[in-house]
Amino acid sequence: MRKVKEDGILFSMGSILYCLIEILWRGRTHWSMGITGGICLILLYRIEEIFGKSCRIKKCVLGSFIITTIEFVIGCIVNVRLGCHVWDYSKLPLNFMGQICALFTFLWLLLCIPAYKFCDVIKKTVIVRIK
């Protein structure tokens, strides 16, 4: 039951933060970005839990890969399958199906730096209270 509460808190926080980043970056967001952000924060939190004091660069590369993968999966569902056209990277270099691209993979890598610090803060201030 504790893990369910923990994941619920992480999902909610990730959802809100990802949507806020979208609004700041593009001026708008979409419900699918909330789902993406929630899943991503849960997974980044687990990476931080598992690898803890490991090399920050390695964790950021792994986190960037995970975020890019989640964006690809959500993009294939929401943009390709459902035709919502939430984003389209097809005009950017090194894109794949217009759903992911090298530029954003690099930006996710940079975003992982504060994200892992945020995970530490969540663990020490929020998660410890639900145990």
Rosetta silent file (secondary structure, phi, psi, omega in degrees, C-alpha in Angstrom):
SEQUENCE: MRKVKEDGILFSMGSILYCLIEILWRGRTHWSMGITGGICLILLYRIEEIFGKSCRIKKCVLGSFIITTIEFVIGCIVNVRLGCHVWDYSKLPLNFMGQICALFTFLWLLLCIPAYKFCDVIKKTVIVRIK
SCORE:     score description
SCORE:     0.000 S_00000001
   1 L     0.000  -34.927 -179.987    0.000    0.000    0.000 S_00000001
   2 H   -61.992  -42.165 -179.442    2.906    2.336    0.750 S_00000001
   3 H   -64.589  -35.098  178.696    4.270    1.955   -2.805 S_00000001
   4 H   -65.069  -45.096  177.338    0.852    2.803   -4.251 S_00000001
   5 H   -62.602  -45.851  179.747    0.731    6.031   -2.209 S_00000001
   6 H   -57.678  -49.554  179.778    4.340    6.788   -3.095 S_00000001
   7 H   -64.824  -35.167  177.371    3.700    6.261   -6.810 S_00000001
   8 H   -63.362  -43.425  177.507    0.521    8.348   -6.614 S_00000001
   9 H   -64.833  -47.312 -179.943    2.418   11.271   -5.113 S_00000001
  10 H   -61.777  -44.275  179.928    5.249   10.926   -7.633 S_00000001
  11 H   -60.487  -46.016 -179.585    2.822   10.620  -10.553 S_00000001
  12 H   -61.469  -46.916 -179.673    0.905   13.723   -9.451 S_00000001
  13 H   -64.459  -44.348  179.213    4.032   15.806   -8.976 S_00000001
  14 H   -62.801  -40.019  179.583    5.542   14.631  -12.258 S_00000001
  15 H   -61.975  -48.631 -179.646    2.320   15.328  -14.091 S_00000001
  16 H   -64.040  -47.174 -178.105    2.071   18.880  -12.794 S_00000001
  17 H   -63.916  -42.885 -179.067    5.745   19.672  -13.377 S_00000001
  18 H   -63.270  -41.720  177.633    5.826   18.251  -16.907 S_00000001
  19 H   -65.393  -39.561  176.821    2.739   20.258  -17.860 S_00000001
  20 H   -63.104  -41.319  177.007    4.266   23.408  -16.374 S_00000001
  21 H   -61.460  -42.739  177.861    7.456   22.835  -18.376 S_00000001
  22 H   -60.136  -45.267 -179.254    5.324   22.403  -21.513 S_00000001
  23 H   -63.998  -42.963  177.997    3.446   25.627  -20.821 S_00000001
  24 H   -65.381  -38.344 -175.986    6.687   27.528  -20.233 S_00000001
  25 H   -78.302  -47.793 -172.935    8.321   26.023  -23.350 S_00000001
  26 H  -113.081  -10.971 -178.685    5.413   26.034  -25.846 S_00000001
  27 L    85.496    2.922  179.638    2.747   28.131  -24.187 S_00000001
  28 L  -159.321  167.447  176.406    0.327   25.188  -24.003 S_00000001
  29 L  -145.229 -175.875 -176.872    0.068   21.591  -22.889 S_00000001
  30 L  -147.097  151.825 -178.176   -2.092   18.497  -23.398 S_00000001
  31 H   -55.456  -32.040 -178.917   -3.462   15.862  -21.019 S_00000001
  32 H   -64.933  -25.684  177.705   -1.056   13.320  -22.490 S_00000001
  33 H   -71.128  -30.347  174.939    1.859   15.371  -21.174 S_00000001
  34 H   -65.283  -43.113  177.320    0.517   14.902  -17.661 S_00000001
  35 H   -64.114  -45.625  179.460    0.550   11.132  -18.112 S_00000001
  36 H   -58.256  -49.099 -178.910    4.031   11.300  -19.635 S_00000001
  37 H   -62.981  -38.955  178.693    5.367   13.428  -16.797 S_00000001
  38 H   -63.949  -46.549  178.554    3.849   11.221  -14.120 S_00000001
  39 H   -62.909  -44.185 -177.763    5.350    8.067  -15.566 S_00000001
  40 H   -61.835  -44.020 -178.401    8.716    9.759  -16.099 S_00000001
  41 H   -66.702  -38.934  176.447    9.025   11.035  -12.528 S_00000001
  42 H   -58.205  -46.958 -177.638    8.163    7.615  -11.084 S_00000001
  43 H   -68.266  -39.812  176.852   10.872    6.023  -13.254 S_00000001
  44 H   -64.105  -39.394  177.670   13.472    8.723  -12.495 S_00000001
  45 H   -61.317  -43.078  178.624   12.728    8.321   -8.795 S_00000001
  46 H   -64.962  -39.373  176.266   13.286    4.553   -9.061 S_00000001
  47 H   -60.730  -44.680  179.584   16.584    5.119  -10.901 S_00000001
  48 H   -63.482  -38.245  177.441   17.671    7.462   -8.108 S_00000001
  49 H   -63.690  -45.818 -174.802   16.626    4.856   -5.533 S_00000001
  50 H   -73.773  -46.273 -172.510   18.490    2.027   -7.257 S_00000001
  51 H   -97.748  -11.516  174.544   21.651    3.830   -8.354 S_00000001
  52 L    33.816  -99.924 -174.058   21.823    6.464   -5.585 S_00000001
  53 L   -86.494    7.881  178.438   25.405    7.647   -5.417 S_00000001
  54 L   -60.876  170.201  179.844   26.363    6.338   -8.858 S_00000001
  55 L   -52.811  121.976 -178.515   27.812    8.634  -11.476 S_00000001
  56 H   -58.625  -38.576 -179.124   25.346   11.474  -12.051 S_00000001
  57 H   -62.370  -44.487  179.288   26.167   11.553  -15.789 S_00000001
  58 H   -61.401  -41.561  178.812   25.277    7.867  -16.191 S_00000001
  59 H   -65.557  -38.173  179.112   21.990    8.409  -14.370 S_00000001
  60 H   -67.632  -39.338  176.613   21.212   11.418  -16.559 S_00000001
  61 H   -63.249  -45.474  178.280   21.942    9.465  -19.744 S_00000001
  62 H   -62.087  -45.641  178.764   19.699    6.640  -18.522 S_00000001
  63 H   -60.454  -42.157  178.447   16.994    9.121  -17.497 S_00000001
  64 H   -62.334  -42.153  177.401   17.163   10.847  -20.874 S_00000001
  65 H   -62.524  -42.909 -179.538   16.792    7.509  -22.637 S_00000001
  66 H   -65.578  -46.212  179.386   13.795    6.623  -20.465 S_00000001
  67 H   -61.539  -43.422  178.999   12.070    9.984  -20.996 S_00000001
  68 H   -61.757  -41.303  178.880   12.680    9.756  -24.748 S_00000001
  69 H   -64.405  -44.749  178.779   11.262    6.212  -24.781 S_00000001
  70 H   -62.961  -43.382  177.376    8.162    7.241  -22.834 S_00000001
  71 H   -60.780  -38.994  179.313    7.664   10.224  -25.164 S_00000001
  72 H   -64.490  -46.861 -179.368    7.954    7.909  -28.162 S_00000001
  73 H   -62.476  -49.613  179.628    5.389    5.450  -26.803 S_00000001
  74 H   -62.821  -40.641  178.366    2.948    8.196  -25.768 S_00000001
  75 H   -61.348  -42.103  178.648    3.545    9.977  -29.094 S_00000001
  76 H   -63.733  -35.987  178.872    2.775    6.840  -31.074 S_00000001
  77 H   -74.498  -54.923 -171.604   -0.478    6.412  -29.156 S_00000001
  78 H   -77.202  -45.658 -176.000   -1.634   10.038  -28.978 S_00000001
  79 H   -84.556  -47.873 -175.213   -0.193   11.548  -32.152 S_00000001
  80 H   -81.226  -56.275 -174.368   -0.005    8.640  -34.581 S_00000001
  81 H   -71.328  -49.035 -177.247   -2.808    6.313  -33.463 S_00000001
  82 L   -87.820  -13.875  177.604   -5.318    8.856  -32.113 S_00000001
  83 L    69.352   29.424 -178.356   -4.294   11.649  -34.501 S_00000001
  84 L   -77.713  -22.288  178.452   -4.157   14.365  -31.818 S_00000001
  85 L    53.539   49.538  179.868   -1.013   16.005  -33.258 S_00000001
  86 L   -69.413  -40.536  174.849    0.192   17.234  -29.876 S_00000001
  87 L  -146.384  159.587 -179.579    3.767   17.565  -31.164 S_00000001
  88 L  -150.598  108.089 -179.360    5.642   16.966  -34.371 S_00000001
  89 L   -96.238   12.681 -173.221    9.434   16.864  -34.503 S_00000001
  90 L   -62.492  -20.968  178.697    9.537   15.807  -38.164 S_00000001
  91 L   -89.842   -5.350  178.519   11.158   19.097  -39.217 S_00000001
  92 L   -91.883  147.779  179.568   13.961   18.730  -36.678 S_00000001
  93 L   -66.368  153.480  176.881   17.154   16.862  -37.532 S_00000001
  94 L    55.266   42.741  176.363   17.670   13.317  -36.289 S_00000001
  95 E   -95.495  160.604  175.165   13.992   12.732  -35.553 S_00000001
  96 E  -125.776  113.177 -179.779   12.262    9.366  -35.571 S_00000001
  97 L    58.039   17.430 -179.152    8.716    9.314  -36.934 S_00000001
  98 L    74.022    2.838 -175.128    8.372   12.927  -35.821 S_00000001
  99 L   -98.544  -30.132  177.466    7.835   11.715  -32.252 S_00000001
 100 E  -138.701  158.151  177.027   11.350   11.970  -30.805 S_00000001
 101 E  -154.807  161.947 -176.059   14.533   13.732  -31.842 S_00000001
 102 H   -61.544  -38.299 -179.420   18.139   14.130  -30.736 S_00000001
 103 H   -58.462  -48.134 -177.948   17.677   17.748  -29.591 S_00000001
 104 H   -72.597  -30.320  174.119   14.985   16.854  -27.089 S_00000001
 105 H   -60.625  -42.023  177.146   16.857   13.756  -25.948 S_00000001
 106 H   -65.756  -41.917  178.641   19.751   16.093  -25.084 S_00000001
 107 H   -63.328  -36.804  176.807   17.389   18.536  -23.354 S_00000001
 108 H   -64.337  -37.889  177.951   15.974   15.659  -21.267 S_00000001
 109 H   -58.708  -46.220  178.687   19.544   14.787  -20.276 S_00000001
 110 H   -65.309  -39.099 -179.757   20.031   18.341  -18.988 S_00000001
 111 H   -67.637  -24.907  178.536   16.647   18.314  -17.280 S_00000001
 112 H   -65.201  -26.290  179.885   17.596   15.111  -15.452 S_00000001
 113 H   -58.700  -58.337  177.358   20.195   17.034  -13.428 S_00000001
 114 H   -71.213  -26.039 -179.223   17.619   19.025  -11.424 S_00000001
 115 H   -63.331  -41.805  178.843   15.091   16.176  -11.678 S_00000001
 116 H   -69.107  -34.239  175.225   17.315   13.817   -9.686 S_00000001
 117 H   -65.645  -39.480  176.501   17.924   16.521   -7.093 S_00000001
 118 H   -61.802  -40.211  177.012   14.150   16.985   -6.939 S_00000001
 119 H   -59.866  -40.470  176.915   13.794   13.219   -6.377 S_00000001
 120 H   -61.357  -44.347  179.993   16.165   13.501   -3.413 S_00000001
 121 H   -63.547  -44.789  178.583   14.081   16.323   -1.950 S_00000001
 122 H   -59.011  -45.305 -178.223   10.848   14.381   -2.445 S_00000001
 123 H   -61.378  -41.453 -175.776   12.358   11.328   -0.765 S_00000001
 124 H   -80.508  -23.126 -175.008   13.573   13.321    2.255 S_00000001
 125 H  -112.965  -35.998 -174.550   10.495   15.503    2.727 S_00000001
 126 H  -102.884  -55.035 -174.415    7.395   13.833    1.289 S_00000001
 127 H   -63.144  -38.033 -179.025    7.972   10.101    0.932 S_00000001
 128 H   -60.655  -26.688 -178.916    9.470    9.727    4.416 S_00000001
 129 H   -76.962  -22.517 -178.549    6.133   10.983    5.850 S_00000001
 130 H   -93.168   -3.627 -179.435    4.026    8.263    4.248 S_00000001
 131 L   -78.458    0.000    0.000    6.191    5.390    5.545 S_00000001
